[in-house]
Amino acid sequence: MSSSDFRQLVIRGEAGKADRLFRAAVSAFCSLTRPSRREVDQLEDLALPLFDAVSVETKRFAAAALSECAHAPAVLIRRLCDETVDIAAPLLIRSAALTDVDLIALIGRHGLPHARAIARRPGLNQTISDLVQALSGSGSQSDAPGGPQGSAQHAASNDTSPAAPKSETERTLSRLRAMMRPATAPAGADDPSTARQKADADDFAKLLATALCGNRAFFQTALADLLEVRFQLAKSLTENTHYTSLIPALRALELPEEQAFLLVAALFPLAVNGAAAIRVFLDHYRLCNVEAAREWLRAHENDAPAGQPLSSAL
């Protein structure tokens, strides 16, 4: 009997069989000192078809076990990291298989819960640490990191003095630009149930990469393609000195607020410099209705002035 046939029997059988096979495969892999490429492929070939059939507890077991592996299977790691943080936390905190770019993408997709777990990684890149602090500062005062150090960081983030020659946000974004490589679709299982999530992640990765590349025309082109509007309209949304006109475009794409914040910070760093300014952005973004935002865009696509105030979309 082939391994494919065996997997099908397990999937069709009782759920416990899938859990036992999944755990056994992960345990056997973790016992290898230096797994070969073939052994990595074998684990993914066995585990990925079972992924949706196994229990949450088994996924937690796999995440904890694989977090200690220096040569973990990349596709399986990504699937586990895209689970809720109670499953993904060991990998987010310890896995050497996650690159800095992977961590930034995970923060963009999953927001603060994943960001706070990533912040616990030993030797975390300072740029990512700054990004986590910026996102944490965008919440309420009660969400600020606890303890004297957290309070000091939160107080520092409220320094919005315009006299500063270069904001910390700008410095963080400069380092992000150096870290980000051109967006490519990550390898993953061709599971129809995750197709929409993967497409959304690819769309955001494309927007973030073009926003960070230093040439705004690339972002404007990507935005026009995703919104299916004229390039001239997409261009006008980012040519103002403030992000106000960009809000309905991002809302129309139904981007989570964490992703929208990253894009606005990349394009308008001075406008979201400090916790107070970030809270203002979040207030505007949360008040913007998705359908009203789409109506606003349709009106501007029909040659309405692009600089019109946003009151109709809020």
Rosetta silent file (secondary structure, phi, psi, omega in degrees, C-alpha in Angstrom):
SEQUENCE: MSSSDFRQLVIRGEAGKADRLFRAAVSAFCSLTRPSRREVDQLEDLALPLFDAVSVETKRFAAAALSECAHAPAVLIRRLCDETVDIAAPLLIRSAALTDVDLIALIGRHGLPHARAIARRPGLNQTISDLVQALSGSGSQSDAPGGPQGSAQHAASNDTSPAAPKSETERTLSRLRAMMRPATAPAGADDPSTARQKADADDFAKLLATALCGNRAFFQTALADLLEVRFQLAKSLTENTHYTSLIPALRALELPEEQAFLLVAALFPLAVNGAAAIRVFLDHYRLCNVEAAREWLRAHENDAPAGQPLSSAL
SCORE:     score description
SCORE:     0.000 S_00000001
   1 L     0.000  132.056 -179.214    0.000    0.000    0.000 S_00000001
   2 L   -75.327  162.019  178.271    1.383    3.402   -0.961 S_00000001
   3 H   -63.060  -32.654  177.892    1.752    6.243    1.546 S_00000001
   4 H   -64.421  -44.386  178.443   -0.930    8.150   -0.401 S_00000001
   5 H   -62.227  -40.620 -179.140   -3.389    5.268   -0.028 S_00000001
   6 H   -63.098  -42.879  179.332   -2.573    5.016    3.679 S_00000001
   7 H   -61.480  -39.922 -179.760   -3.250    8.714    4.210 S_00000001
   8 H   -63.942  -38.888  177.164   -6.624    8.404    2.495 S_00000001
   9 H   -63.697  -40.838  179.411   -7.610    5.547    4.792 S_00000001
  10 H   -65.131  -44.964 -177.936   -6.630    7.605    7.828 S_00000001
  11 H   -62.270  -38.796 -179.033   -8.540   10.672    6.638 S_00000001
  12 H   -76.510  -20.311 -177.877  -11.652    8.592    5.997 S_00000001
  13 L   -84.918 -161.585 -177.291  -11.349    6.816    9.334 S_00000001
  14 L   -68.432  150.679 -175.510  -11.729    8.105   12.848 S_00000001
  15 H   -60.742  -32.806 -177.916  -10.162   11.464   13.693 S_00000001
  16 H   -60.121  -30.907  179.337   -7.917    9.902   16.324 S_00000001
  17 H   -66.210  -40.500  178.543   -6.011    7.998   13.665 S_00000001
  18 H   -63.188  -41.462  179.047   -5.117   11.224   11.886 S_00000001
  19 H   -63.174  -44.624 -177.740   -3.887   12.722   15.150 S_00000001
  20 H   -65.313  -41.995  179.557   -1.760    9.686   15.987 S_00000001
  21 H   -65.916  -42.389  179.945   -0.195    9.546   12.519 S_00000001
  22 H   -61.693  -48.161  179.897    0.472   13.308   12.503 S_00000001
  23 H   -63.269  -41.479 -178.925    2.095   13.220   15.939 S_00000001
  24 H   -64.141  -40.698 -179.351    4.166   10.142   15.067 S_00000001
  25 H   -65.326  -43.616  179.505    5.431   11.747   11.852 S_00000001
  26 H   -66.088  -43.287  179.758    6.410   14.974   13.616 S_00000001
  27 H   -61.816  -43.703  179.563    8.060   13.106   16.492 S_00000001
  28 H   -63.223  -40.387  179.525   10.063   10.918   14.122 S_00000001
  29 H   -64.813  -43.362 -177.199   11.210   13.967   12.168 S_00000001
  30 H   -67.215  -18.844  178.552   12.251   15.843   15.318 S_00000001
  31 L   -79.116  -12.438 -179.048   14.414   12.906   16.378 S_00000001
  32 L   -78.364  134.624 -179.401   16.615   13.353   13.290 S_00000001
  33 L   -72.623  -49.412  178.337   19.855   15.254   13.918 S_00000001
  34 L  -135.680   85.713 -178.227   20.257   16.592   10.379 S_00000001
  35 L   -64.051  142.404  178.179   17.220   15.733    8.237 S_00000001
  36 L   -81.015  168.150  176.746   17.792   15.541    4.505 S_00000001
  37 H   -59.081  -37.658  179.714   15.764   17.428    1.919 S_00000001
  38 H   -64.952  -39.626  179.846   14.017   14.141    1.117 S_00000001
  39 H   -70.231  -34.767  174.210   13.038   13.624    4.767 S_00000001
  40 H   -62.611  -46.513 -179.872   11.670   17.176    4.964 S_00000001
  41 H   -62.982  -38.193  179.933    9.608   16.544    1.833 S_00000001
  42 H   -63.741  -41.626  178.498    8.363   13.228    3.230 S_00000001
  43 H   -62.512  -46.220 -179.074    7.095   14.876    6.402 S_00000001
  44 H   -66.234  -37.093  179.364    5.245   17.573    4.477 S_00000001
  45 H   -63.401  -32.175  179.655    3.878   15.008    2.014 S_00000001
  46 H   -85.847  -43.884 -170.551    2.436   13.072    4.954 S_00000001
  47 H   -80.170  -39.599 -173.488    1.422   15.882    7.328 S_00000001
  48 H   -62.129  -41.562  177.641   -0.091   18.546    5.073 S_00000001
  49 H   -65.156  -21.380  179.388   -2.991   16.412    3.748 S_00000001
  50 H   -90.732   -8.252 -167.152   -3.856   15.579    7.377 S_00000001
  51 H   -55.200  -47.235 -176.338   -3.552   19.155    8.630 S_00000001
  52 H   -76.934  -10.538 -178.357   -7.235   20.077    8.567 S_00000001
  53 H   -93.805  -14.308 -175.624   -8.254   16.719   10.041 S_00000001
  54 L   -90.099  162.050 -175.964   -6.153   16.885   13.215 S_00000001
  55 L   -78.085  164.902  175.647   -7.154   18.460   16.506 S_00000001
  56 H   -59.863  -39.910 -179.040   -6.035   21.814   17.900 S_00000001
  57 H   -63.344  -37.189  177.869   -4.099   19.959   20.590 S_00000001
  58 H   -68.495  -37.774  176.651   -2.163   18.016   17.958 S_00000001
  59 H   -65.028  -37.559  176.355   -1.324   21.247   16.134 S_00000001
  60 H   -63.393  -41.858  178.339   -0.073   22.687   19.427 S_00000001
  61 H   -60.103  -46.414 -178.759    2.080   19.611   19.907 S_00000001
  62 H   -62.828  -43.206 -179.609    3.526   19.937   16.390 S_00000001
  63 H   -63.065  -42.455  179.805    4.258   23.655   16.821 S_00000001
  64 H   -65.970  -42.870 -178.550    6.033   23.067   20.131 S_00000001
  65 H   -67.810  -45.686 -176.477    8.065   20.148   18.793 S_00000001
  66 H   -73.171  -19.808  179.771    9.067   21.802   15.508 S_00000001
  67 L   -63.971  -20.789 -179.271    9.985   25.069   17.242 S_00000001
  68 L   -93.145   -5.262 -176.043   13.153   23.361   18.493 S_00000001
  69 L   -86.343  129.916  178.937   14.178   22.034   15.049 S_00000001
  70 L   -76.332  -23.411 -177.551   16.956   23.852   13.245 S_00000001
  71 L  -124.466   58.906 -176.382   15.896   22.375    9.886 S_00000001
  72 L   -76.869  153.332  178.570   12.100   22.464   10.097 S_00000001
  73 L   -70.085  119.306 -169.624    9.849   21.985    7.028 S_00000001
  74 H   -62.734  -42.070 -175.516    9.066   25.496    5.783 S_00000001
  75 H   -67.875  -43.901  178.425    5.578   24.874    4.370 S_00000001
  76 H   -64.047  -38.923  177.328    4.330   23.084    7.478 S_00000001
  77 H   -60.439  -44.191 -179.554    5.841   25.835    9.656 S_00000001
  78 H   -63.679  -40.884  178.856    3.956   28.495    7.676 S_00000001
  79 H   -61.398  -43.270  179.873    0.676   26.594    8.006 S_00000001
  80 H   -67.586  -38.073 -179.879    1.135   26.354   11.762 S_00000001
  81 H   -68.976  -22.816  177.549    2.157   30.017   12.073 S_00000001
  82 L   -85.479   -0.121  171.983   -1.042   31.061   10.295 S_00000001
  83 L   -78.065  176.234  178.152   -3.082   29.375   13.021 S_00000001
  84 L   -63.055  158.922 -171.313   -4.234   31.309   16.087 S_00000001
  85 H   -64.486  -25.533  178.803   -1.502   32.463   18.430 S_00000001
  86 H   -66.493  -21.836  173.774   -2.296   29.817   21.055 S_00000001
  87 H   -91.610  -46.269 -170.336   -1.076   27.260   18.484 S_00000001
  88 H   -78.271  -17.121 -170.017    1.599   29.292   16.718 S_00000001
  89 H   -50.511  -47.099 -178.544    3.282   30.881   19.765 S_00000001
  90 H   -58.262  -38.456  178.948    6.176   28.369   20.212 S_00000001
  91 H   -70.640  -42.414 -179.689    7.188   28.826   16.562 S_00000001
  92 H   -62.585  -33.142 -176.742    6.789   32.605   16.676 S_00000001
  93 H   -84.747  -35.353 -168.438    8.973   32.773   19.771 S_00000001
  94 H  -123.790  -24.493 -167.870   11.680   30.211   18.956 S_00000001
  95 L   -63.866  127.027  176.514   11.679   28.817   15.411 S_00000001
  96 L   -79.035   -8.299 -179.090   14.876   29.461   13.469 S_00000001
  97 L   -76.589  -14.720 -177.936   12.990   28.620   10.269 S_00000001
  98 L   -92.218  122.433  177.325   11.258   32.020   10.265 S_00000001
  99 L   -83.331  170.086  176.782   13.170   34.831    8.573 S_00000001
 100 H   -59.074  -38.869  179.087   12.775   38.516    9.413 S_00000001
 101 H   -66.294  -39.487  175.459   10.640   38.930    6.292 S_00000001
 102 H   -58.538  -42.923 -177.899    8.437   36.009    7.398 S_00000001
 103 H   -65.112  -41.953  178.097    7.956   37.694   10.774 S_00000001
 104 H   -62.609  -43.104  179.567    6.969   41.022    9.204 S_00000001
 105 H   -63.472  -40.170  178.852    4.466   39.258    6.937 S_00000001
 106 H   -64.467  -40.060  176.991    2.971   37.376    9.903 S_00000001
 107 H   -63.455  -41.904  179.244    2.542   40.626   11.842 S_00000001
 108 H   -63.078  -37.532 -177.579    0.859   42.170    8.806 S_00000001
 109 H   -79.632  -36.646 -168.900   -1.554   39.241    8.439 S_00000001
 110 H  -115.215   -9.838  172.737   -2.390   38.537   12.077 S_00000001
 111 L    74.559 -150.498 -168.870   -1.773   41.783   13.950 S_00000001
 112 H   -60.819  -41.214 -178.875   -1.080   42.280   17.643 S_00000001
 113 H   -56.965  -47.070  177.502   -1.519   38.730   19.024 S_00000001
 114 H   -68.793  -38.175 -178.934    1.193   37.367   16.721 S_00000001
 115 H   -60.998  -41.415 -178.215    3.264   40.550   17.101 S_00000001
 116 H   -68.449  -34.170  175.263    3.361   40.222   20.873 S_00000001
 117 H   -68.635  -42.525  179.375    4.508   36.592   20.633 S_00000001
 118 H   -61.840  -34.325 -179.992    7.187   37.550   18.091 S_00000001
 119 L   -61.077  -18.109 -179.502    8.383   40.293   20.456 S_00000001
 120 L   -87.853   -0.462  179.752    9.466   37.529   22.863 S_00000001
 121 L   -66.622  132.910  175.445   11.983   36.070   20.375 S_00000001
 122 L   -67.708  137.501  178.815   15.550   36.195   21.697 S_00000001
 123 L    67.158   28.560 -179.090   17.764   38.439   19.574 S_00000001
 124 L   -61.578  136.934  176.542   14.813   39.885   17.669 S_00000001
 125 L   -53.009  131.268 -175.215   15.799   42.334   14.928 S_00000001
 126 H   -59.365  -32.726  179.382   15.484   45.843   16.386 S_00000001
 127 H   -63.154  -42.266  179.553   13.441   46.989   13.385 S_00000001
 128 H   -69.960  -37.410  175.937   10.794   44.347   14.057 S_00000001
 129 H   -59.827  -42.509  177.560   10.877   45.194   17.756 S_00000001
 130 H   -63.038  -39.103  179.486   10.201   48.836   16.861 S_00000001
 131 H   -63.449  -43.687  178.131    7.335   47.735   14.610 S_00000001
 132 H   -61.994  -42.363  178.819    5.758   45.725   17.445 S_00000001
 133 H   -63.328  -38.877  178.973    6.095   48.701   19.785 S_00000001
 134 H   -64.061  -43.194  179.224    4.431   50.967   17.212 S_00000001
 135 H   -67.578  -39.930  178.688    1.507   48.566   16.827 S_00000001
 136 H   -64.068  -37.939  179.231    1.207   48.108   20.591 S_00000001
 137 H   -69.643  -14.845 -179.463    1.175   51.877   21.033 S_00000001
 138 L   -79.172  -11.424  178.805   -1.741   52.134   18.604 S_00000001
 139 L   -86.792 -162.573 -179.793   -4.067   50.488   21.135 S_00000001
 140 L   -76.916  166.083  178.829   -5.434   51.857   24.364 S_00000001
 141 H   -57.185  -35.758 -177.513   -3.261   52.975   27.249 S_00000001
 142 H   -69.754  -17.687  179.724   -4.170   49.780   29.091 S_00000001
 143 H   -87.266   -5.447 -178.811   -2.722   47.731   26.232 S_00000001
 144 L   -64.955  149.836  179.627    0.716   49.289   26.586 S_00000001
 145 L   -54.996  139.779 -175.684    3.469   46.893   27.712 S_00000001
 146 L   -79.479  171.360  175.750    3.454   46.573   31.501 S_00000001
 147 H    84.038  169.219 -177.540    6.183   47.376   33.990 S_00000001
 148 H   -60.484  -40.948 -178.613    8.543   50.335   34.223 S_00000001
 149 H   -65.814  -44.170  179.540   10.258   49.569   30.933 S_00000001
 150 H   -62.257  -40.075  179.755    6.951   49.267   29.063 S_00000001
 151 H   -64.173  -38.161  179.272    5.691   52.506   30.616 S_00000001
 152 H   -66.282  -40.645  179.190    8.854   54.307   29.569 S_00000001
 153 H   -64.814  -41.399 -179.436    8.521   53.001   26.014 S_00000001
 154 H   -64.879  -40.938  178.421    4.865   54.051   25.884 S_00000001
 155 H   -64.003  -39.906  179.546    5.701   57.525   27.181 S_00000001
 156 H   -64.119  -36.103 -177.543    8.483   57.831   24.622 S_00000001
 157 H   -68.967  -17.677  178.798    6.098   56.837   21.837 S_00000001
 158 L   -84.482   -0.277  178.791    3.864   59.789   22.771 S_00000001
 159 L   -75.811  100.504 -176.880    6.623   62.256   21.921 S_00000001
 160 L  -108.673   24.842 -177.251    5.130   63.873   18.835 S_00000001
 161 L   -59.962  123.118 -179.646    7.325   66.959   18.810 S_00000001
 162 L   -70.158   -8.467 -177.188    7.576   68.261   15.228 S_00000001
 163 L   -77.695  -14.008 -179.156   11.036   69.612   16.024 S_00000001
 164 L   -62.042  130.818 -175.397   12.617   66.141   15.810 S_00000001
 165 L   -66.778  -32.493  178.384   14.825   66.084   12.698 S_00000001
 166 L  -150.739  124.860 -174.047   13.855   62.539   11.818 S_00000001
 167 L   -73.265  157.790  175.860   11.123   60.504   13.456 S_00000001
 168 H   -63.160  -33.820  176.678   11.640   57.035   14.865 S_00000001
 169 H   -59.340  -44.565  179.462    8.923   55.871   12.452 S_00000001
 170 H   -62.202  -41.833  179.573   11.004   57.072    9.515 S_00000001
 171 H   -64.886  -40.189  178.067   14.091   55.290   10.821 S_00000001
 172 H   -62.726  -44.513 -179.322   12.103   52.104   11.327 S_00000001
 173 H   -65.539  -35.310  176.735   10.683   52.296    7.815 S_00000001
 174 H   -61.164  -41.390  178.287   14.140   52.883    6.353 S_00000001
 175 H   -70.289  -35.105  176.959   15.319   49.674    7.978 S_00000001
 176 H   -62.435  -40.913  178.702   12.195   47.856    6.806 S_00000001
 177 H   -59.764  -38.786  179.191   12.925   48.897    3.223 S_00000001
 178 H   -68.669  -30.362 -177.084   16.401   47.400    3.542 S_00000001
 179 H   -83.235  -34.055 -172.354   15.004   44.154    4.936 S_00000001
 180 L   -74.294  130.061  172.724   12.091   43.579    2.558 S_00000001
 181 L   -95.210  166.644  178.441   12.810   41.584   -0.600 S_00000001
 182 L   -56.227  139.938 -175.111   10.519   41.717   -3.664 S_00000001
 183 L   -67.909  129.788  172.480    7.212   40.074   -2.826 S_00000001
 184 L  -131.925  146.636 -179.002    6.871   36.508   -4.035 S_00000001
 185 L   -66.405  125.780 -179.885    4.050   34.149   -3.254 S_00000001
 186 L   -67.369  149.205  177.153    5.171   31.841   -0.452 S_00000001
 187 L   -65.077  142.750 -179.587    5.185   28.144   -1.091 S_00000001
 188 L  -166.903  167.163  179.927    2.136   26.484    0.332 S_00000001
 189 L   -71.734  142.751 -179.855   -0.309   23.678    0.005 S_00000001
 190 L   -83.887   57.251 -179.271   -2.853   24.037   -2.787 S_00000001
 191 L   -87.117  119.097 -178.706   -5.731   23.642   -0.349 S_00000001
 192 H   -56.768  -30.667 -177.642   -8.914   25.237   -1.769 S_00000001
 193 H   -68.033  -18.727 -179.689  -10.025   26.167    1.755 S_00000001
 194 H  -108.417    6.611 -175.038   -7.000   28.487    2.119 S_00000001
 195 H   -62.610  -42.895 -178.738   -7.054   29.956   -1.398 S_00000001
 196 H   -66.712  -41.525  178.842   -8.831   33.189   -0.395 S_00000001
 197 H   -62.949  -41.225  179.333   -6.545   33.713    2.587 S_00000001
 198 H   -65.236  -41.292  179.401   -3.470   33.153    0.417 S_00000001
 199 H   -63.436  -42.426  178.185   -4.772   35.589   -2.222 S_00000001
 200 H   -62.234  -41.587  179.939   -5.392   38.242    0.447 S_00000001
 201 H   -65.223  -39.969  178.503   -1.900   37.700    1.853 S_00000001
 202 H   -65.104  -40.271  178.446   -0.387   37.991   -1.625 S_00000001
 203 H   -61.546  -46.034  179.878   -2.304   41.217   -2.291 S_00000001
 204 H   -65.901  -41.108  179.140   -1.049   42.759    0.954 S_00000001
 205 H   -59.910  -39.125  178.686    2.513   41.545    0.342 S_00000001
 206 H   -65.393  -44.354  179.246    2.423   43.226   -3.074 S_00000001
 207 H   -64.428  -43.457 -177.671    1.143   46.501   -1.616 S_00000001
 208 H   -67.094  -43.564 -179.562    3.674   46.497    1.230 S_00000001
 209 H   -61.757  -41.694 -179.384    6.637   45.664   -1.004 S_00000001
 210 H   -73.108  -32.262  177.232    5.746   48.435   -3.461 S_00000001
 211 H   -66.964  -31.159 -176.616    5.075   50.922   -0.637 S_00000001
 212 H   -91.379   -7.264 -171.656    8.538   50.244    0.797 S_00000001
 213 L   -76.010  -14.167  178.278   10.468   50.227   -2.475 S_00000001
 214 L    97.027  -10.879  177.837   10.950   54.021   -2.574 S_00000001
 215 L  -116.666  104.699 -173.159    9.112   54.610   -5.877 S_00000001
 216 H   -62.528  -23.947 -179.602    5.511   55.578   -5.164 S_00000001
 217 H   -62.247  -32.095  178.673    4.457   54.867   -8.754 S_00000001
 218 H   -66.291  -42.922  177.640    4.860   51.135   -8.122 S_00000001
 219 H   -64.510  -42.499 -179.203    2.464   51.300   -5.164 S_00000001
 220 H   -61.133  -39.561  178.033    0.016   53.419   -7.156 S_00000001
 221 H   -65.302  -45.883  179.902    0.037   50.845   -9.973 S_00000001
 222 H   -62.672  -41.009  179.874   -0.512   47.941   -7.551 S_00000001
 223 H   -65.079  -42.761  178.291   -3.330   49.836   -5.813 S_00000001
 224 H   -61.322  -40.918  179.691   -5.033   50.644   -9.118 S_00000001
 225 H   -63.413  -44.944 -176.800   -4.868   46.975  -10.147 S_00000001
 226 H   -70.645  -36.537  179.607   -6.380   45.709   -6.893 S_00000001
 227 H   -82.663  -15.387 -176.194   -9.112   48.367   -6.793 S_00000001
 228 L    59.389   49.431  176.657   -9.717   48.056  -10.551 S_00000001
 229 L  -125.395  171.726  178.510   -9.619   51.828  -10.996 S_00000001
 230 L   -65.044  147.718  177.622   -7.684   54.176  -13.248 S_00000001
 231 H   -59.060  -37.928 -177.254   -4.027   54.725  -12.412 S_00000001
 232 H   -61.166  -36.044  178.184   -4.666   58.482  -12.253 S_00000001
 233 H   -69.107  -46.643  178.324   -7.171   57.982   -9.427 S_00000001
 234 H   -59.650  -37.841  178.927   -4.820   55.706   -7.472 S_00000001
 235 H   -64.624  -42.892 -176.810   -2.065   58.257   -7.983 S_00000001
 236 H   -65.726  -26.596 -178.112   -4.193   61.122   -6.684 S_00000001
 237 H   -70.273  -20.334 -176.966   -4.969   59.196   -3.467 S_00000001
 238 L  -116.013    6.700 -177.807   -1.311   59.204   -2.439 S_00000001
 239 L   -95.346   -8.514  176.863   -0.153   62.580   -3.741 S_00000001
 240 L   -74.003  169.885 -179.948   -1.685   64.656   -0.948 S_00000001
 241 L   -83.073   -3.403 -178.954    0.386   65.610    2.079 S_00000001
 242 L  -134.589  163.410 -175.064   -1.841   63.483    4.335 S_00000001
 243 L   -85.325    1.156 -171.367   -3.224   59.947    4.201 S_00000001
 244 H   -51.825  -45.620 -176.702   -6.907   61.004    4.411 S_00000001
 245 H   -71.948  -18.093 -179.702   -7.733   60.207    0.780 S_00000001
 246 H   -80.694  -23.195 -175.765   -6.036   56.815    1.017 S_00000001
 247 H   -55.779  -50.293 -178.172   -8.261   55.553    3.843 S_00000001
 248 H   -63.840  -29.866  178.045  -11.316   54.662    1.694 S_00000001
 249 H   -65.442  -45.323  179.217   -9.080   52.841   -0.796 S_00000001
 250 H   -68.720  -36.700  179.199   -7.599   50.640    1.922 S_00000001
 251 H   -68.107  -36.826  178.958  -11.013   50.181    3.550 S_00000001
 252 H   -63.142  -29.083  176.341  -12.543   49.176    0.217 S_00000001
 253 L   -81.355   -3.729 -179.764   -9.979   46.367    0.060 S_00000001
 254 L    58.610   38.937  177.198  -11.140   45.322    3.573 S_00000001
 255 L   -72.406  139.310  171.724   -7.590   45.358    4.893 S_00000001
 256 L   -59.617  155.220 -174.669   -7.232   44.731    8.644 S_00000001
 257 H   -62.814  -30.154  179.060   -6.246   47.860   10.528 S_00000001
 258 H   -65.427  -41.679  179.175   -2.728   46.506   11.219 S_00000001
 259 H   -68.706  -42.836  178.518   -2.075   46.096    7.488 S_00000001
 260 H   -60.577  -40.587  178.935   -3.590   49.476    6.668 S_00000001
 261 H   -62.353  -43.518 -179.699   -1.388   51.096    9.323 S_00000001
 262 H   -60.034  -41.205 -179.261    1.782   49.563    7.875 S_00000001
 263 H   -68.094  -43.794  179.038    0.944   50.903    4.410 S_00000001
 264 H   -64.463  -40.559  179.205    0.088   54.387    5.686 S_00000001
 265 H   -64.774  -33.630  178.387    3.249   54.444    7.819 S_00000001
 266 H   -69.945  -34.743 -175.141    5.324   53.494    4.784 S_00000001
 267 H   -94.155  -31.630 -176.947    3.814   56.253    2.639 S_00000001
 268 L  -131.996   63.174 -173.178    3.141   58.989    5.228 S_00000001
 269 H   -59.568  -36.338 -178.113    5.594   58.366    8.104 S_00000001
 270 H   -69.832  -24.186 -176.759    5.349   61.870    9.572 S_00000001
 271 H   -78.815  -16.277  179.541    1.548   61.623    9.766 S_00000001
 272 H  -124.685   37.620 -178.376    1.636   58.612   12.109 S_00000001
 273 L   -87.590  102.168  179.207    4.625   59.614   14.216 S_00000001
 274 L   108.251  156.265 -174.325    3.787   58.750   17.828 S_00000001
 275 H   -61.329  -39.898 -178.656    1.027   56.921   19.676 S_00000001
 276 H   -61.833  -44.435  179.938   -1.412   59.859   19.608 S_00000001
 277 H   -66.660  -35.193  178.607   -1.168   60.165   15.819 S_00000001
 278 H   -66.865  -40.320  177.924   -1.565   56.395   15.413 S_00000001
 279 H   -63.073  -36.960  177.287   -4.721   56.447   17.527 S_00000001
 280 H   -62.701  -44.590  177.608   -6.114   59.214   15.298 S_00000001
 281 H   -58.696  -47.600 -178.117   -5.454   57.085   12.230 S_00000001
 282 H   -61.896  -38.440  177.305   -7.152   54.051   13.809 S_00000001
 283 H   -60.852  -46.308  178.841  -10.183   56.143   14.772 S_00000001
 284 H   -62.559  -43.575 -175.273  -10.552   57.360   11.174 S_00000001
 285 H   -67.403  -41.781 -178.717  -10.025   53.878    9.744 S_00000001
 286 H   -68.463  -29.808 -179.847  -12.512   52.178   12.070 S_00000001
 287 H   -79.431  -15.484 -176.995  -15.159   54.830   11.333 S_00000001
 288 L   -79.193  117.005 -179.550  -14.829   54.400    7.582 S_00000001
 289 L   -77.742  136.487 -175.353  -17.631   52.153    6.328 S_00000001
 290 H   -60.952  -48.359 -178.045  -16.609   49.606    3.670 S_00000001
 291 H   -66.670  -39.420  177.648  -19.625   50.170    1.413 S_00000001
 292 H   -64.421  -36.734  177.876  -19.417   53.952    1.786 S_00000001
 293 H   -63.239  -40.939  179.301  -15.712   53.759    0.912 S_00000001
 294 H   -67.703  -38.303  175.380  -16.518   51.842   -2.266 S_00000001
 295 H   -62.922  -41.406  178.510  -19.202   54.365   -3.195 S_00000001
 296 H   -59.334  -43.120  179.508  -16.668   57.157   -2.596 S_00000001
 297 H   -66.982  -41.071  179.214  -14.206   55.463   -4.945 S_00000001
 298 H   -62.338  -39.262  178.499  -16.857   54.901   -7.617 S_00000001
 299 H   -63.108  -41.445 -179.993  -17.771   58.592   -7.479 S_00000001
 300 H   -74.257  -27.983  174.853  -14.122   59.597   -7.888 S_00000001
 301 H   -65.348  -27.482  177.858  -13.636   57.074  -10.679 S_00000001
 302 L   -90.873   35.462  171.565  -16.353   59.009  -12.489 S_00000001
 303 L    72.365   20.049  171.010  -14.136   62.103  -12.500 S_00000001
 304 L   -70.858  153.438 -179.221  -15.172   63.593   -9.136 S_00000001
 305 L   -58.773  129.277 -175.667  -12.392   65.709   -7.577 S_00000001
 306 L   -71.381  -17.548 -178.465   -9.893   63.358   -5.885 S_00000001
 307 L   -92.418    9.036 -178.581   -9.229   65.766   -3.048 S_00000001
 308 L   -57.177  141.277  179.884  -12.866   65.801   -1.851 S_00000001
 309 L   -60.010  160.456 -172.298  -13.224   65.457    1.955 S_00000001
 310 L   -92.211    8.286 -173.311  -13.936   62.016    3.344 S_00000001
 311 H   -57.660  -31.201 -178.609  -17.079   62.792    5.330 S_00000001
 312 H   -73.383  -16.142 -178.220  -19.215   60.766    2.894 S_00000001
 313 H  -103.527    1.846 -176.776  -17.133   57.665    3.467 S_00000001
 314 L  -103.831    0.000    0.000  -17.085   57.818    7.267 S_00000001
